[in-house]
């Protein structure tokens, strides 16, 4: 389950990077290169990409939180640190008592 979520998270990260790079910058130097005489205006493409970016970013964050939650459950143990120390000390060889 964790490996599937990691794969989905990596895929979402790649999609997020690509979508961000496709967006038009404030200066207009980057982006799709959509001209004003095209049938879809630059504004409608921009709003679609903005909405799609926010959806992918939200899915990326949710997936990241789920990975952390799953991985924390795997490493959680029922013993305290003191109980572990007592276990380790009981496994050591004991010094014989002199009479």
C-alpha positions, 0 to 999 in steps of 0.5 A: 500500500505504501509503495503504491502511494509513493508511486502516486505521489511521484506521478502527482509531483511530475504532473504538478511540475509540468502544469506549473511550467505550462502556465503563463508567467506574468511577463508572458514570456513562458506558457503555451504560446496561445495567440489572441486570435485562437478560438480559446482565449489565453484567459480561459486556458489560464483559469483551467490551468490554475484550477487544475494546478490547485487540484493536483497540488491538493491531491499531492498534499493529501497523498503526502500526509497519507504516506506519513501516516502509514509509515508512522504506524509501521514504526510505532511500537508498544514498548517504552524505552525503559522496557527495551532497556530492561530487556537488553539488560536481562539478555546480558550475562550475569556476573557470578556472586562470590560466597 
